Amino acid sequence: MTEKPQKPSTDDLSKTEYGKTWALSEDNSISQALSEMLLDALEDEIGHLGAGILLYIANQTKPIVITDRDIIRLGRIKKSEDPNALDLSEYYAKELGVSRKHAEITYKDGDYLIKDDGSTNGTWINGEKIPPYRQVVLQDSDQVRLGHFTMLVKFKV
């Protein structure tokens, strides 16, 4: 009886090279490793910008970079209707359950805080649902989910 040769695993990231070789240790999340890799790749491009927040959205090559606002309203509301709005419509937000006025990120006393604005499908931080209308502190590399719309949050200091 002959044994079939084993195929190399596509899950082994230790041999992947993106400007440098890196390995994913078991105690790191894939999203954190991905965010670090993307942030390294974009460092030169966004290095001239001041402190801010970067929102990494699936299937997008560049993050949304926000550096000039203390309040960011997330949802499907047009910027012409609200100057603090971040309209997520072009990223299939409606199909993924994002409400028109879904959530709000506020920068206060050196922290970014997020609050669900009574959305239909809820707001989740790292897999845990946050209560509506209660501000929760965001941490660097948190995964934020609005309904079924997921993004990774990184801070630029």
ZAKEZA-620996 format. One record per atom (N, C-alpha, C): residue in three letters; residue number from 1; x negated, y negated, z. Coordinates in steps of 0.02 Angstrom, whole numbers. Each point is the difference from the previous one (the first is absolute). Example, Ala and Ser with C-alpha at 12.3 -4.5 7.8 and 13.67 -1.06 7.14 Angstrom:
<recs>
+------+------+--------+--------+--------+
! resn ! resi !      x !      y !      z !
+------+------+--------+--------+--------+
!  ALA !    1 !   -660 !    284 !    390 !
!  ALA !    1 !     45 !    -59 !      0 !
!  ALA !    1 !    -45 !    -60 !      0 !
!  SER !    2 !     18 !    -53 !    -36 !
!  SER !    2 !    -42 !    -59 !      3 !
!  SER !    2 !     39 !    -55 !     37 !
+------+------+--------+--------+--------+
</recs>
This chain:
<recs>
+------+------+--------+--------+--------+
! resn ! resi !      x !      y !      z !
+------+------+--------+--------+--------+
!  MET !    1 !    -42 !     58 !      0 !
!  MET !    1 !     42 !    -58 !      0 !
!  MET !    1 !    -45 !    -62 !      0 !
!  THR !    2 !     12 !    -46 !    -46 !
!  THR !    2 !    -40 !    -60 !     -6 !
!  THR !    2 !     36 !    -59 !     32 !
!  GLU !    3 !    -38 !    -41 !     34 !
!  GLU !    3 !     28 !    -60 !     31 !
!  GLU !    3 !     -2 !    -58 !    -49 !
!  LYS !    4 !     52 !    -40 !      2 !
!  LYS !    4 !      1 !    -59 !    -42 !
!  LYS !    4 !    -46 !    -53 !     31 !
!  PRO !    5 !    -37 !    -35 !    -42 !
!  PRO !    5 !    -41 !    -54 !     28 !
!  PRO !    5 !     45 !    -55 !     28 !
!  GLN !    6 !    -20 !    -30 !     56 !
!  GLN !    6 !     40 !    -52 !     31 !
!  GLN !    6 !    -11 !    -66 !    -37 !
!  LYS !    7 !     55 !    -35 !    -11 !
!  LYS !    7 !     -4 !    -66 !    -30 !
!  LYS !    7 !    -22 !    -49 !     52 !
!  PRO !    8 !    -37 !    -51 !    -20 !
!  PRO !    8 !    -17 !    -52 !     48 !
!  PRO !    8 !     63 !    -37 !     22 !
!  SER !    9 !      3 !    -20 !     63 !
!  SER !    9 !     58 !    -34 !     26 !
!  SER !    9 !      3 !    -72 !    -24 !
!  THR !   10 !     58 !    -21 !    -21 !
!  THR !   10 !      9 !    -70 !    -20 !
!  THR !   10 !      8 !    -45 !     60 !
!  ASP !   11 !      8 !     30 !     60 !
!  ASP !   11 !      7 !    -39 !     60 !
!  ASP !   11 !    -67 !    -20 !     31 !
!  ASP !   12 !    -55 !     27 !    -26 !
!  ASP !   12 !    -65 !    -15 !     28 !
!  ASP !   12 !    -25 !    -67 !    -27 !
!  LEU !   13 !      3 !    -51 !     42 !
!  LEU !   13 !    -20 !    -67 !    -21 !
!  LEU !   13 !    -74 !    -14 !     15 !
!  SER !   14 !    -34 !     47 !     32 !
!  SER !   14 !    -69 !    -14 !     21 !
!  SER !   14 !    -48 !     -8 !    -59 !
!  LYS !   15 !     18 !     23 !    -59 !
!  LYS !   15 !    -45 !     -6 !    -57 !
!  LYS !   15 !     22 !    -55 !    -49 !
!  THR !   16 !     52 !    -36 !     19 !
!  THR !   16 !     25 !    -54 !    -42 !
!  THR !   16 !    -43 !    -61 !     10 !
!  GLU !   17 !    -16 !    -34 !    -54 !
!  GLU !   17 !    -43 !    -58 !      5 !
!  GLU !   17 !     35 !    -62 !    -27 !
!  TYR !   18 !      6 !    -51 !     41 !
!  TYR !   18 !     28 !    -64 !    -18 !
!  TYR !   18 !    -51 !    -53 !     19 !
!  GLY !   19 !    -54 !     -3 !    -36 !
!  GLY !   19 !    -53 !    -47 !     16 !
!  GLY !   19 !    -46 !     28 !     53 !
!  LYS !   20 !     24 !     45 !     40 !
!  LYS !   20 !    -40 !     34 !     51 !
!  LYS !   20 !     37 !     65 !     17 !
!  THR !   21 !    -35 !     46 !     30 !
!  THR !   21 !     31 !     63 !     20 !
!  THR !   21 !     27 !     -7 !     70 !
!  TRP !   22 !     61 !     23 !     10 !
!  TRP !   22 !     30 !     -2 !     67 !
!  TRP !   22 !     39 !     64 !     10 !
!  ALA !   23 !      9 !     19 !     61 !
!  ALA !   23 !     37 !     60 !     17 !
!  ALA !   23 !     57 !    -19 !     47 !
!  LEU !   24 !     54 !     34 !     -7 !
!  LEU !   24 !     58 !    -12 !     43 !
!  LEU !   24 !     -3 !     48 !     58 !
!  SER !   25 !    -11 !    -26 !     60 !
!  SER !   25 !     -2 !     44 !     58 !
!  SER !   25 !     71 !     16 !     21 !
!  GLU !   26 !      7 !     54 !     37 !
!  GLU !   26 !     66 !     24 !     17 !
!  GLU !   26 !     38 !    -48 !     45 !
!  ASP !   27 !    -35 !    -42 !     38 !
!  ASP !   27 !     35 !    -45 !     46 !
!  ASP !   27 !     21 !    -66 !    -32 !
!  ASN !   28 !    -18 !    -12 !    -62 !
!  ASN !   28 !     22 !    -60 !    -36 !
!  ASN !   28 !     60 !     16 !    -42 !
!  SER !   29 !     45 !    -48 !     -7 !
!  SER !   29 !     56 !     10 !    -45 !
!  SER !   29 !    -22 !    -15 !    -71 !
!  ILE !   30 !     33 !     31 !    -47 !
!  ILE !   30 !    -15 !    -13 !    -71 !
!  ILE !   30 !     13 !    -72 !    -16 !
!  SER !   31 !     55 !    -28 !     27 !
!  SER !   31 !     16 !    -70 !    -16 !
!  SER !   31 !    -54 !    -47 !     25 !
!  GLN !   32 !    -29 !     13 !     58 !
!  GLN !   32 !    -53 !    -43 !     25 !
!  GLN !   32 !    -62 !      5 !    -43 !
!  ALA !   33 !    -18 !     61 !    -20 !
!  ALA !   33 !    -59 !      9 !    -43 !
!  ALA !   33 !     11 !    -34 !    -67 !
!  LEU !   34 !     61 !      6 !    -27 !
!  LEU !   34 !     16 !    -32 !    -64 !
!  LEU !   34 !     -3 !    -76 !      7 !
!  SER !   35 !     27 !    -26 !     55 !
!  SER !   35 !      0 !    -73 !      8 !
!  SER !   35 !    -71 !    -26 !      7 !
!  GLU !   36 !    -44 !     36 !     35 !
!  GLU !   36 !    -69 !    -21 !      6 !
!  GLU !   36 !    -35 !      1 !    -68 !
!  MET !   37 !     14 !     51 !    -39 !
!  MET !   37 !    -30 !      5 !    -67 !
!  MET !   37 !     24 !    -58 !    -44 !
!  LEU !   38 !     65 !    -14 !      1 !
!  LEU !   38 !     27 !    -53 !    -41 !
!  LEU !   38 !    -25 !    -68 !     24 !
!  LEU !   39 !     -4 !    -10 !     65 !
!  LEU !   39 !    -24 !    -63 !     26 !
!  LEU !   39 !    -73 !    -11 !    -20 !
!  ASP !   40 !    -41 !     52 !      3 !
!  ASP !   40 !    -69 !     -5 !    -23 !
!  ASP !   40 !     -4 !    -19 !    -73 !
!  ALA !   41 !     42 !     31 !    -41 !
!  ALA !   41 !      0 !    -13 !    -72 !
!  ALA !   41 !     22 !    -71 !    -16 !
!  LEU !   42 !     42 !    -29 !     42 !
!  LEU !   42 !     26 !    -67 !    -14 !
!  LEU !   42 !    -37 !    -55 !     37 !
!  GLU !   43 !    -48 !     18 !     42 !
!  GLU !   43 !    -34 !    -48 !     42 !
!  GLU !   43 !    -29 !    -59 !    -40 !
!  ASP !   44 !    -33 !     14 !    -55 !
!  ASP !   44 !    -29 !    -54 !    -40 !
!  ASP !   44 !     54 !    -44 !    -31 !
!  GLU !   45 !     54 !     32 !    -23 !
!  GLU !   45 !     53 !    -37 !    -34 !
!  GLU !   45 !     38 !    -47 !     47 !
!  ILE !   46 !     12 !     21 !     62 !
!  ILE !   46 !     39 !    -41 !     46 !
!  ILE !   46 !    -43 !    -32 !     54 !
!  GLY !   47 !    -65 !      6 !     -5 !
!  GLY !   47 !    -45 !    -25 !     51 !
!  GLY !   47 !      6 !    -75 !     11 !
!  HIS !   48 !     19 !    -37 !    -50 !
!  HIS !   48 !      5 !    -73 !      6 !
!  HIS !   48 !     63 !    -22 !     37 !
!  LEU !   49 !     47 !     46 !     11 !
!  LEU !   49 !     62 !    -18 !     35 !
!  LEU !   49 !    -11 !      0 !     75 !
!  GLY !   50 !     40 !    -40 !     35 !
!  GLY !   50 !     -5 !     -3 !     73 !
!  GLY !   50 !     34 !     60 !     32 !
!  ALA !   51 !     11 !     -6 !     66 !
!  ALA !   51 !     33 !     53 !     36 !
!  ALA !   51 !     71 !     10 !    -27 !
!  GLY !   52 !     24 !     61 !      3 !
!  GLY !   52 !     66 !     14 !    -25 !
!  GLY !   52 !     19 !     73 !      8 !
!  ILE !   53 !     51 !     19 !    -35 !
!  ILE !   53 !     26 !     68 !      4 !
!  ILE !   53 !      2 !     28 !    -71 !
!  LEU !   54 !    -18 !     63 !     -7 !
!  LEU !   54 !      1 !     35 !    -64 !
!  LEU !   54 !     51 !     56 !      5 !
!  LEU !   55 !     44 !      4 !    -49 !
!  LEU !   55 !     51 !     52 !     -2 !
!  LEU !   55 !    -13 !     45 !    -59 !
!  TYR !   56 !    -19 !     62 !     13 !
!  TYR !   56 !    -14 !     49 !    -52 !
!  TYR !   56 !     64 !     39 !    -15 !
!  ILE !   57 !     21 !     -3 !    -62 !
!  ILE !   57 !     61 !     34 !    -22 !
!  ILE !   57 !    -20 !     57 !    -46 !
!  ALA !   58 !     32 !     57 !      7 !
!  ALA !   58 !    -15 !     59 !    -41 !
!  ALA !   58 !      3 !    -17 !    -74 !
!  ASN !   59 !    -45 !     29 !    -38 !
!  ASN !   59 !     -4 !     -7 !    -73 !
!  ASN !   59 !    -20 !    -70 !    -23 !
!  GLN !   60 !    -25 !    -42 !     45 !
!  GLN !   60 !    -24 !    -66 !    -19 !
!  GLN !   60 !    -75 !     -1 !      8 !
!  THR !   61 !    -35 !    -31 !    -48 !
!  THR !   61 !    -73 !      0 !      3 !
!  THR !   61 !    -28 !    -53 !     47 !
!  LYS !   62 !     40 !    -51 !     14 !
!  LYS !   62 !    -23 !    -53 !     45 !
!  LYS !   62 !     53 !    -12 !     53 !
!  PRO !   63 !    -23 !    -20 !     60 !
!  PRO !   63 !     48 !    -15 !     52 !
!  PRO !   63 !     32 !    -68 !    -10 !
!  ILE !   64 !     55 !    -11 !     34 !
!  ILE !   64 !     29 !    -67 !      4 !
!  ILE !   64 !    -38 !    -34 !     55 !
!  VAL !   65 !    -31 !    -57 !    -15 !
!  VAL !   65 !    -41 !    -37 !     48 !
!  VAL !   65 !     38 !    -62 !     21 !
!  ILE !   66 !     11 !     -7 !     65 !
!  ILE !   66 !     36 !    -58 !     26 !
!  ILE !   66 !    -45 !    -34 !     51 !
!  THR !   67 !    -19 !    -63 !    -15 !
!  THR !   67 !    -47 !    -35 !     44 !
!  THR !   67 !     26 !    -66 !     27 !
!  ASP !   68 !     56 !    -23 !    -25 !
!  ASP !   68 !     19 !    -69 !     15 !
!  ASP !   68 !     67 !     -7 !     36 !
!  ARG !   69 !     26 !     54 !     29 !
!  ARG !   69 !     66 !     -4 !     31 !
!  ARG !   69 !      0 !     30 !     70 !
!  ASP !   70 !     37 !    -32 !     45 !
!  ASP !   70 !     10 !     27 !     68 !
!  ASP !   70 !     60 !     45 !      3 !
!  ILE !   71 !     46 !     -6 !    -49 !
!  ILE !   71 !     60 !     42 !     -4 !
!  ILE !   71 !      5 !     29 !    -70 !
!  ILE !   72 !     11 !     65 !     -4 !
!  ILE !   72 !      9 !     34 !    -64 !
!  ILE !   72 !     64 !     41 !      6 !
!  ARG !   73 !     49 !    -16 !    -42 !
!  ARG !   73 !     63 !     38 !      1 !
!  ARG !   73 !     -3 !     53 !    -55 !
!  LEU !   74 !      7 !     62 !     19 !
!  LEU !   74 !     -4 !     57 !    -46 !
!  LEU !   74 !     70 !     22 !    -20 !
!  GLY !   75 !      8 !     12 !    -65 !
!  GLY !   75 !     64 !     24 !    -24 !
!  GLY !   75 !      7 !    -11 !    -75 !
!  ARG !   76 !     62 !    -11 !    -21 !
!  ARG !   76 !     14 !    -10 !    -71 !
!  ARG !   76 !     29 !    -70 !    -11 !
!  ILE !   77 !    -26 !    -49 !     36 !
!  ILE !   77 !     23 !    -68 !     -6 !
!  ILE !   77 !    -51 !    -40 !    -41 !
!  LYS !   78 !     25 !    -40 !    -45 !
!  LYS !   78 !    -44 !    -39 !    -45 !
!  LYS !   78 !    -35 !    -56 !     38 !
!  LYS !   79 !    -63 !    -13 !    -19 !
!  LYS !   79 !    -38 !    -53 !     31 !
!  LYS !   79 !     33 !    -68 !    -11 !
!  SER !   80 !     38 !     -8 !    -55 !
!  SER !   80 !     35 !    -63 !    -13 !
!  SER !   80 !     56 !    -11 !     52 !
!  GLU !   81 !     25 !     54 !     30 !
!  GLU !   81 !     51 !     -6 !     52 !
!  GLU !   81 !    -30 !    -10 !     69 !
!  ASP !   82 !    -61 !     26 !     10 !
!  ASP !   82 !    -34 !     -5 !     64 !
!  ASP !   82 !    -75 !     -3 !    -13 !
!  PRO !   83 !    -33 !    -56 !     14 !
!  PRO !   83 !    -72 !     -6 !    -15 !
!  PRO !   83 !    -44 !     49 !     39 !
!  ASN !   84 !     26 !     29 !     54 !
!  ASN !   84 !    -39 !     49 !     39 !
!  ASN !   84 !     15 !     72 !    -21 !
!  ALA !   85 !     38 !      9 !    -53 !
!  ALA !   85 !     21 !     67 !    -21 !
!  ALA !   85 !    -55 !     34 !    -40 !
!  LEU !   86 !     -6 !     65 !     10 !
!  LEU !   86 !    -40 !     43 !    -42 !
!  LEU !   86 !     49 !     48 !    -32 !
!  ASP !   87 !     17 !    -13 !    -63 !
!  ASP !   87 !     49 !     39 !    -37 !
!  ASP !   87 !    -33 !     65 !    -23 !
!  LEU !   88 !     24 !     56 !     25 !
!  LEU !   88 !    -27 !     66 !    -15 !
!  LEU !   88 !     38 !     35 !    -56 !
!  SER !   89 !     45 !    -36 !    -34 !
!  SER !   89 !     42 !     30 !    -51 !
!  SER !   89 !    -39 !     34 !    -56 !
!  GLU !   90 !    -54 !    -30 !    -21 !
!  GLU !   90 !    -39 !     28 !    -56 !
!  GLU !   90 !    -34 !     66 !     17 !
!  TYR !   91 !      1 !     19 !     64 !
!  TYR !   91 !    -30 !     63 !     22 !
!  TYR !   91 !     53 !     52 !     15 !
!  TYR !   92 !     58 !     -4 !    -32 !
!  TYR !   92 !     56 !     47 !      9 !
!  TYR !   92 !     28 !     -1 !     71 !
!  ALA !   93 !     -1 !    -59 !     31 !
!  ALA !   93 !     23 !     -6 !     69 !
!  ALA !   93 !     74 !     18 !      7 !
!  LYS !   94 !     42 !    -20 !    -47 !
!  LYS !   94 !     71 !     15 !      5 !
!  LYS !   94 !     12 !     76 !      1 !
!  GLU !   95 !    -33 !     34 !    -46 !
!  GLU !   95 !      8 !     73 !     -6 !
!  GLU !   95 !    -28 !     36 !     62 !
!  LEU !   96 !    -47 !    -32 !     35 !
!  LEU !   96 !    -31 !     30 !     59 !
!  LEU !   96 !     33 !    -22 !     65 !
!  GLY !   97 !     55 !    -36 !     -5 !
!  GLY !   97 !     39 !    -16 !     60 !
!  GLY !   97 !    -21 !    -62 !     37 !
!  VAL !   98 !    -32 !    -48 !    -33 !
!  VAL !   98 !    -19 !    -62 !     32 !
!  VAL !   98 !     59 !    -49 !     -4 !
!  SER !   99 !     18 !    -28 !     57 !
!  SER !   99 !     55 !    -49 !      2 !
!  SER !   99 !    -23 !    -67 !    -28 !
!  ARG !  100 !     48 !    -43 !    -16 !
!  ARG !  100 !    -18 !    -67 !    -26 !
!  ARG !  100 !    -43 !    -37 !     51 !
!  LYS !  101 !     21 !     -2 !     62 !
!  LYS !  101 !    -39 !    -30 !     54 !
!  LYS !  101 !    -16 !     56 !     48 !
!  HIS !  102 !    -54 !     36 !    -13 !
!  HIS !  102 !    -14 !     62 !     36 !
!  HIS !  102 !    -39 !    -11 !     65 !
!  ALA !  103 !    -57 !    -34 !     -5 !
!  ALA !  103 !    -44 !     -8 !     59 !
!  ALA !  103 !    -38 !    -66 !     -5 !
!  GLU !  104 !    -32 !    -17 !     55 !
!  GLU !  104 !    -38 !    -63 !      2 !
!  GLU !  104 !    -65 !     13 !     36 !
!  ILE !  105 !    -55 !    -23 !    -29 !
!  ILE !  105 !    -66 !      2 !     32 !
!  ILE !  105 !    -17 !    -71 !     21 !
!  THR !  106 !    -20 !     -8 !     63 !
!  THR !  106 !    -18 !    -65 !     27 !
!  THR !  106 !    -70 !      2 !     27 !
!  TYR !  107 !    -39 !    -53 !    -12 !
!  TYR !  107 !    -66 !     -6 !     29 !
!  TYR !  107 !      6 !    -47 !     60 !
!  LYS !  108 !    -17 !     26 !     60 !
!  LYS !  108 !      8 !    -39 !     61 !
!  LYS !  108 !    -54 !     18 !     50 !
!  ASP !  109 !    -36 !    -51 !     23 !
!  ASP !  109 !    -51 !      9 !     51 !
!  ASP !  109 !    -51 !     54 !    -18 !
!  GLY !  110 !    -20 !      3 !    -63 !
!  GLY !  110 !    -52 !     47 !    -22 !
!  GLY !  110 !     25 !     70 !    -17 !
!  ASP !  111 !     65 !     11 !      5 !
!  ASP !  111 !     29 !     66 !    -16 !
!  ASP !  111 !     51 !     -6 !    -56 !
!  TYR !  112 !      6 !     54 !    -39 !
!  TYR !  112 !     54 !      6 !    -48 !
!  TYR !  112 !     55 !     42 !     33 !
!  LEU !  113 !     60 !    -26 !     -1 !
!  LEU !  113 !     58 !     33 !     29 !
!  LEU !  113 !     50 !     15 !    -55 !
!  ILE !  114 !     33 !     57 !      3 !
!  ILE !  114 !     51 !     18 !    -49 !
!  ILE !  114 !     65 !     11 !     37 !
!  LYS !  115 !     55 !    -19 !    -33 !
!  LYS !  115 !     66 !     10 !     28 !
!  LYS !  115 !     47 !     20 !    -56 !
!  ASP !  116 !     41 !     50 !     14 !
!  ASP !  116 !     52 !     20 !    -46 !
!  ASP !  116 !     58 !    -50 !      6 !
!  ASP !  117 !     24 !    -26 !    -56 !
!  ASP !  117 !     53 !    -50 !      0 !
!  ASP !  117 !     70 !     31 !     -6 !
!  GLY !  118 !     10 !     57 !     32 !
!  GLY !  118 !     66 !     33 !     -2 !
!  GLY !  118 !     12 !     35 !    -67 !
!  SER !  119 !    -53 !     26 !    -29 !
!  SER !  119 !      5 !     32 !    -66 !
!  SER !  119 !     43 !     63 !      3 !
!  THR !  120 !     25 !     20 !    -58 !
!  THR !  120 !     42 !     60 !     -5 !
!  THR !  120 !    -40 !     64 !     14 !
!  ASN !  121 !    -61 !      5 !    -27 !
!  ASN !  121 !    -38 !     62 !      4 !
!  ASN !  121 !    -58 !     -1 !     48 !
!  GLY !  122 !     -8 !    -52 !     39 !
!  GLY !  122 !    -49 !     -3 !     54 !
!  GLY !  122 !    -71 !    -15 !    -22 !
!  THR !  123 !    -40 !    -17 !     50 !
!  THR !  123 !    -72 !    -13 !     -8 !
!  THR !  123 !    -38 !     47 !     46 !
!  TRP !  124 !    -53 !     28 !    -27 !
!  TRP !  124 !    -39 !     51 !     35 !
!  TRP !  124 !    -73 !    -21 !      1 !
!  ILE !  125 !    -34 !     11 !     56 !
!  ILE !  125 !    -72 !    -12 !      7 !
!  ILE !  125 !    -32 !     68 !     18 !
!  ASN !  126 !    -44 !     24 !    -44 !
!  ASN !  126 !    -34 !     63 !     11 !
!  ASN !  126 !     48 !     56 !     18 !
!  GLY !  127 !     57 !      2 !    -35 !
!  GLY !  127 !     49 !     54 !     10 !
!  GLY !  127 !     49 !    -10 !     56 !
!  GLU !  128 !     -5 !    -55 !     38 !
!  GLU !  128 !     46 !    -13 !     54 !
!  GLU !  128 !     45 !    -59 !    -17 !
!  LYS !  129 !     65 !     10 !      7 !
!  LYS !  129 !     48 !    -52 !    -16 !
!  LYS !  129 !     -4 !    -55 !     54 !
!  ILE !  130 !     -1 !    -62 !    -23 !
!  ILE !  130 !      1 !    -56 !     48 !
!  ILE !  130 !     71 !    -25 !      8 !
!  PRO !  131 !     18 !    -23 !     59 !
!  PRO !  131 !     68 !    -25 !     11 !
!  PRO !  131 !     12 !    -64 !    -39 !
!  PRO !  132 !     60 !    -11 !    -25 !
!  PRO !  132 !     15 !    -62 !    -36 !
!  PRO !  132 !     -8 !    -61 !     45 !
!  TYR !  133 !    -23 !    -54 !    -30 !
!  TYR !  133 !     -7 !    -66 !     31 !
!  TYR !  133 !    -49 !     -2 !     58 !
!  ARG !  134 !    -44 !     49 !      7 !
!  ARG !  134 !    -51 !     -1 !     52 !
!  ARG !  134 !    -69 !     -1 !    -33 !
!  GLN !  135 !    -41 !    -49 !     18 !
!  GLN !  135 !    -66 !     -6 !    -30 !
!  GLN !  135 !    -47 !     53 !     29 !
!  VAL !  136 !    -39 !     31 !    -45 !
!  VAL !  136 !    -49 !     50 !     17 !
!  VAL !  136 !    -67 !    -21 !    -29 !
!  VAL !  137 !    -54 !      7 !     38 !
!  VAL !  137 !    -66 !    -20 !    -24 !
!  VAL !  137 !    -24 !     49 !    -53 !
!  LEU !  138 !    -23 !    -28 !    -56 !
!  LEU !  138 !    -31 !     41 !    -53 !
!  LEU !  138 !    -74 !      9 !     15 !
!  GLN !  139 !    -25 !     59 !    -13 !
!  GLN !  139 !    -71 !     14 !      7 !
!  GLN !  139 !    -31 !      9 !    -69 !
!  ASP !  140 !    -64 !    -14 !     -6 !
!  ASP !  140 !    -35 !     11 !    -63 !
!  ASP !  140 !      8 !     73 !    -21 !
!  SER !  141 !     16 !     13 !    -63 !
!  SER !  141 !      9 !     66 !    -29 !
!  SER !  141 !     65 !     34 !     19 !
!  ASP !  142 !     49 !    -38 !     26 !
!  ASP !  142 !     66 !     28 !     13 !
!  ASP !  142 !     35 !     15 !    -66 !
!  GLN !  143 !     39 !     53 !      0 !
!  GLN !  143 !     42 !     16 !    -57 !
!  GLN !  143 !     70 !    -26 !     16 !
!  VAL !  144 !     25 !    -45 !    -43 !
!  VAL !  144 !     66 !    -30 !     10 !
!  VAL !  144 !     47 !     28 !    -52 !
!  ARG !  145 !     58 !     22 !     22 !
!  ARG !  145 !     50 !     26 !    -46 !
!  ARG !  145 !     65 !    -39 !      8 !
!  LEU !  146 !     23 !    -27 !    -56 !
!  LEU !  146 !     64 !    -35 !     -3 !
!  LEU !  146 !     47 !     45 !    -38 !
!  GLY !  147 !     47 !     32 !     35 !
!  GLY !  147 !     41 !     51 !    -33 !
!  GLY !  147 !    -47 !     58 !    -20 !
!  HIS !  148 !     -8 !     10 !    -66 !
!  HIS !  148 !    -47 !     51 !    -25 !
!  HIS !  148 !    -58 !    -33 !    -36 !
!  PHE !  149 !     -8 !    -65 !      6 !
!  PHE !  149 !    -53 !    -39 !    -32 !
!  PHE !  149 !    -58 !     -4 !     49 !
!  THR !  150 !    -58 !     29 !    -18 !
!  THR !  150 !    -56 !      3 !     45 !
!  THR !  150 !    -57 !    -45 !    -24 !
!  MET !  151 !    -32 !    -33 !     48 !
!  MET !  151 !    -60 !    -39 !    -15 !
!  MET !  151 !    -47 !      4 !     59 !
!  LEU !  152 !    -63 !    -11 !    -15 !
!  LEU !  152 !    -52 !      1 !     50 !
!  LEU !  152 !    -22 !    -71 !     14 !
!  VAL !  153 !     -8 !    -17 !     64 !
!  VAL !  153 !    -17 !    -68 !     20 !
!  VAL !  153 !    -73 !     -3 !     22 !
!  LYS !  154 !    -37 !    -47 !    -29 !
!  LYS !  154 !    -69 !    -13 !     21 !
!  LYS !  154 !     -6 !    -74 !     15 !
!  PHE !  155 !    -41 !    -17 !     48 !
!  PHE !  155 !    -13 !    -70 !     17 !
!  PHE !  155 !    -66 !    -22 !    -28 !
!  LYS !  156 !     -2 !    -59 !    -27 !
!  LYS !  156 !    -63 !    -30 !    -24 !
!  LYS !  156 !    -17 !    -56 !     48 !
!  VAL !  157 !    -57 !      6 !     32 !
!  VAL !  157 !    -21 !    -51 !     48 !
!  VAL !  157 !    -60 !    -39 !    -24 !
+------+------+--------+--------+--------+
</recs>
